[in-house]
């Protein structure tokens, strides 16, 4: 992923954590690979939900029009209008401020695990609403058996304790696939990366 060293100048997430930058890069790489594989249409409009203070995925994506949502305000001047930012806490308000069938792809990287079940279902249904037919959702979340490891890594400052402490959902892979199907996605694929420590999921909106 070219220019990553230039793009990620600060912390990749809230709080401290030596590995946070590396993990953010890995999630972004996986998201780009999934979009390239599953999105069978021109890359026009892209939304990254929970883009973070340092929105790597938005900065390196090749979409013509890009949007980011996060509960933390970012310094938009720093990114020179390369995407449009919306300040919103989706755990409290899952209604997306976009018309139906607006996006070709939506990503939600390391966000799913921070949401309670009702908020998860609300935002997934909204994502499906704003996706074009044939559009894709890509989400990543830690492996089901990694919770104790993540807490240990946070205790020794390798991960952000602020982020880990806010984990609210820890579902097995079949359960997450079932949630995506319940939200209306007709084709759901899943896999793992980083030696099973992280999982990716792709939901495709039916044509």
N, C-alpha and C positions, 0 to 999 in steps of 0.2 A: 504494500500500500504506500505509494509514493507520497512524500511530503508529510508523513505522520509526525516526524520529529519536529518539523516546523509548526504544525498545527497544534499539537498538544504541549503547550508551554507551561501550563499550570496543573493543578490537581484535576484529575478526571472525574471526581465526584466530591461529595461533601465529606468533611472530616479528613483525618490522616489515613494513610495506607500506602505502603511502598509498592504493592502490587496492583493498585487500582488502575493506574495508567495502562499497564500491560494487559489487564483483563478487559478494559474498555476497547483497546485495539483489537483483541481477539474476538470480542462480540461483534464489533463493526465488520471485521473481515468475514465472519460467518454470515452476517446479515446480507452483505453484498453478494456473496456466493449464492445464497438462497434466492435472492431477488433475480439474479442473472439466470438461474436455472428454472425458476417457476413462473416468472412473469413473461408471458408470451405476447408482449405488446410493446410499443415504444415507451421509453421511460420519460414521461412528461411531468407528473405531479407526485410528490413524495411527502409523507408526514412522518416525523419521528416523535413519538409520545414519550415523555420523560427524557428529553434530549440532554438534560444536565447543563451545568454551567459552562462546560467545555464540550460543545456539541460535535464530536468527532464524526459521527455517522453522517450528519448533514453536510459537513465541510468536504468530505471526500466522495459523496455520492455524485452520480453523473446525471441526475434528473434536471430537467430544464427549470422546474419551479419547485422550491422546497420550503417546508414549514416545520417549525418545532414547537412543542408544548412542554412546559415544565412549571412546577409550582415556585421555583426560584427565578427571580428576574436575572437576566444576563446582561452583559454589556454589549448591546447590539452594535455599537460603533466599532467595537474591536473586530467585528466580522464583516464590516463594510457592505452591508446589504446583501450578503450571499444567500440569505434565507430570511423568511418572515417568522417572527417569534410571537407566541401567545402565552401569557402568564396565566396558568390555570392549574388547580389541584384536582386531578381527575378522581382522587379517592373521595372527594366531597361533591364534585360536579362532573359527572361522566358524560354530559352532553357536549358533543363536539360542535364548534361554531362554523360548520361547513355544510354546504348543500349536499343532497344525495348524489352519489356516484361522482365525486369530485376528484378522488385520488386513484392513481394506478398502484401504489404500494404504500403500506404503513408498517413501521417498525415499532416495537416496544421491547427494548433491550434492558434486562435486569430490572423490570418494573413489575411484572406479574406477581412476584413473590411478596411485594409490598402492599398488595391489595387484598382486602377481605372479599369473600365469595360474592356478596351482592354487588360490590363495586367492580369486580372482575367481569361479571356477566353484563352489567350495564355498559361498560366501555367496549367490550367485544361486540355487542350488538350495534353500538354506535360506529365502530370501525367498519363493520360489514355494511352499514348504511352508506357511509361516505366512500366506500370502494366502488370502482367501476366493475361491471361484470368481467370476470377473468382477472380481477385485481388480487393482490396477495397481501396477507399479513404475515410478518415475521416477528416472532418473539423468542427471547432467550430467558432461561431461568436456571438457577443452580440445580445440580443433580439432587435427587431425592435424599440420598444418604450422606449429604455433605454438611448438614447443619452443624454438627459438633465440630467438624474440621473448620468451618467458616468462623465459628465462635473462637476457636483456638487461635486462628490466624489474626483475628481482630484483637485478641488479647495481647499479642506480641507486635501489634502495630503494622502488620503486613496488609491488613484490610481495614476499611473504615468501620469502626465500631458503631458510628451513627447509622450507617446503612444497614449493618447486620441486625442491630437491635430493632429495626423497624420491619423486619420480615414478619408477614402476617399469614402467608399461605405456603404450604409445602405439600404439593400433590405429586403422586406418582405419574409417570408418563401416560399410562392409559386414562387416568382421570383427567389430565389436562386435555388430551385429545377428545375426550367425551364432552368437556366443557366447550371446546371450540365447535364441535358438532351441534351442541345444544344452542349455541349462539347463531347458528345458521350457515356455517361454513360447510361446504359439501365435500371438499377434498382436503384432508388433513395429513400432513407428513411430519415425521419427527426423527431426530437423531441426536447424537451427543458429540462433544468435542472437548479438548483439553483433558484427555484421558478420563472421560466420563464425569468430570467435575461440573460441566455445564451441558445444558440441553438446548436444542433449537426446535422450534415448531413452525410450520408453515400452514396457514389456512388459505385456501383459494375460494373466492366468491364465485358461485355458479354463474355460467353465462346464460 
